Every structure is written in C-alpha cells, then in structure tokens.
Amino acid sequence: MIRSWRLFLAARSARTALVLAAVVVLVSLLERGTVIEIRFVVTEPSRSTMLWEALPAIYGTLVGALIAPRMHSWERTATAPLRWYYAATTTVALATPLLGPWLVHVTLPAQTSGTGILFNVLMITAIGLLATCLLGTIIGPLIALSTYLTVILAQHAARDLTAWLPFSHSLAEPTPHTWETLAAATLAIAAWTITRGQSALARAVQRDSVGA
C-alpha cells in the first residue's frame, strides 16, 4: 500500500506542490498585513486585495497542473484503488491552498472575519482543478487564473454584477458563498476520481500541443 502510494506520487510533481505550498503559507503569515490596491478604472474606488488571498488563490490555480498524471495511459489500466488515490490527492490539493489563509484567519481580531477569503481561495482552487482535469495542464490553470482576475475586475469596475458571483469581496464582504463553493469542490473531486486526473479532451489537447 505504502509502496503504491509512493509510485503514485512519484508520477506527478507532488514534492514541488508541497514546497510551493509551504512558501505560500510562510509568505501569507509574514505579509498578512500587505494589501494590493487594484484599480482598472480611474473613476472607481480601488479593489483592496489581501496578499494572503491573492497568493494562495494563484497557487490554487496551479496545483492541478502539479498533481496531474504524467503516465495516464498506464494509470488508466488500473482498477478501483487508484481512483481512491485520486480522490484523496484531489481533496488534499483543495485543502492545501487554504492553510495559509486559515492560519491568518485565526489570528484576526474578533470583529474581523477572513471566512470569505477562505471560500474564495477554495472556489478558485476547485475551478482550477476542474479546468485542468477537463482541458489539460496549460489551458486549465489559465482559465482559473483568468477567472480570478475577472472576478477582481468585476468587483472593482462592475459592482452590480458581484451579487451574481459566488465570490466574496475580500474582507469588505466576509459572508462566504458556502454551498456554491462546496458544490464546486465536490465536482472537482468527482471529476478527478472518475477521469483519473485527465479527461479524453485533455489528452487530445495535450497531444495536439505536443504534435504542434
């Protein structure tokens, strides 16, 4: 069992994912007071984004590419236990980007809540995992990163749209979108478990990119 787990993890960049996660946690804690002021439209107030949201969110867009299978043609011949490996790995991948924000959240003053940021990071990570599983390790992270930037742009320049988005407005709107986020996370786990980390479309896209 342990040996098969080691082989499974060796077939992906799990060690790199853990090292990057540790860096993200450390920077999030050390720079918990750092605020990124984002202004796309001069006439609108800037959108304040905490570094301990932005950095874990960006990591969350990439984690799917780091845990994606390198030998999918071999792994897809395996049976049920491998699916459990994918379910467990995807669950850990969803949780890892939350560690830094959670550690910052528990140190916040009682009147300040970081719950909205936690769920924002979880949602972006779930989107990244889903997109990577379905579309490949290049297009997937790009879609997730573009989604995060689009949300920030909408919260800054198109405030009327933000009520329709399953994202909180950083610390200004601490109420999380719980059910939408948990649904996205569940879909990500299911997709990785069923496809073993790579859909037929993702394999086709990657073959075309290699062939080009």
N, C-alpha and C positions, 0 to 999 in steps of 0.2 A: 504493500500500500504506500509506504513512505517512498520507496524507490520509484513507483509510478508517478507520484506527485512531483518528485524531483525531475523526472523526464518531461513531464507536462510543463513545468515552469521553465525548464531549460530551453524549451522550444519557443519561447517568447521572451521579450525584454522585461521580465518581471523585476530583475535586480535594478535595472535603470529606473523603472517606475517607482520602486521603493526609495531609491536615493533621491530622486526628484521630489517625492512626497515629503521626505524629511527636510529638504531645503525649503519647500513651501511652508511647512509648519514653522520652522525656525524663523524665517523672514516675517511671516504673519504675526508671530508673537513679538518679535523685536520691533517691528514697524507698525504696531497696532494703531498708533495714532496718525499714521500717514493717510492723507486724503488726496485723491486725484480729482481735480476740478476739470470737468469735461464740458466744453462749450462749442457746439457746432453752429449755433445760430446766435449772432451777437445780441439780438433783441430779447432773447430768452435767458432766464437765470441759468447758471451753470448746474450741471448734474454732479453732485458730490458722490464719488465712488470710493469706498474704503479699500485700501490696498489688500486687506485681509478678506475682501470679497473677490477683487479682480484677479489676484494671483492664483488662488485655489480654483476659480472658475476657468481660467486659461489652462491650468493643469488638467482640469476635468475634461476639457475639450480634446486633450491629447492622450489621456490614459487608455482609451480604446485602442489606439494605434500601438501602444506599448505592450498591451496584453494580447494583441491579435495573433492568431496561429501562424507559424512560419511553414508548417508542414501539414496543411489542411487536407491534402489528398491522402495522406497516411492516416490522419486522425479520424477522418470521416468513416473509415472502415471499422473503427472501434464501436463498442456497444455501450450499454447504459451507464456504467461507472464514469465514462468520460463526460457524459452530459452533466453529471453531478459536479465534476471538476469545473466545468464551465459555469454552472450556476453559482458555485462558491466563489470562483475567481471574479465573476461579474459583481457579486454582492460586495466583495472587498473593494473592488475598483470604484463602486458607487460610494462607499463609506470613507475611503482614504482621503479624498479632497476635503471632506468635512472636518477632519481632525483639527486643522489649524483654526478655522472659524469657530469651532466648538470650544477650543481652549481659550480663545479670545472672548467668546460669548460669556463664559462662566466667570470671567474677571471684570465684566462690565458692571457699572453701578446698577443698583436695583431698578431705577427708573428708566434704564436704557435696555432695550432688547435687541439681540442680534439674531433672533429666530428667523426673520425674513431673509437675512443674508444666507443662513444655513440652507434654507429651502431653495433660494436662488441658485446656489452652487450645486445642490443636488439635482435640480432640474436641468441645468446646463450639462452636467456630467451624464445624466440619463440621455439627453438628446445626442451628445457626442458618442456614447456607446451604441445607441440605436443606429445613428447615421453611419458609423464605422462598420458595424456589422452588416448593414444592408448595402452600402455603397463603396466600402473599401477604406483603406488606411490613409488615403490622401484626401479624397472628397469628403469623407465623414468628419474629420476634425475641422476642415474648412467650413463646412455647413454649421457646425456647433459654434465655432468662433464668430462666424458672420451673424448667427442668431443672437449671441450675447451682445455684440456691438450694435445690432439693430435695436435690441431692447433698450440699451443705454440711450441711443439716439431718440427713440420714441419717448422715453421718459423725460428727455430734455426738451425736445422740439415739438412733440405731438402728444401733449399731456392727456388729451381727450381719449386717446387710444389705450392708455395704460390700464384703464379699468377692465379692458378686454384681454389683457395679457396675464399669464399665470406667473408673474414675477412681482416681487415687492420692490418698492422704491428705496432700496438701501435701508438706512436707519430711519428715514423720514416716514416710511410705512412699514412698521415692524410686523404687521399681520401676515403670516405666511399663507401661501396657496397650497394647503396641505394635501387635499385629495387629488388635485391635478398632478402634483409633484410625485406623490406615491404611485399614482397610476403610470406615469412615465417611467419611473424606476422599475416597476413590476414588468412593464413591457420590455424594457432593456434586458432584464434577467431572462425573461421568456425567450426573447429573440436569440440571445447568445446561446441559451441552452438548446433550443431547437435546431439552430443552424450550425452549432459548434463554432461560433465566432465569425462565420463568414458565409454570407448568402451566395446563391448561384450568380446573382447580378454582380456582387462584389468581386467574385472570382473572374467573371468576364471582363469587368472594368480593369482589373489589375493585369490580366493577360493582354488586353489591348494596349495598356500603357507600357508594358514591357516590350511588346512587339513593335510599338512605335519608336 
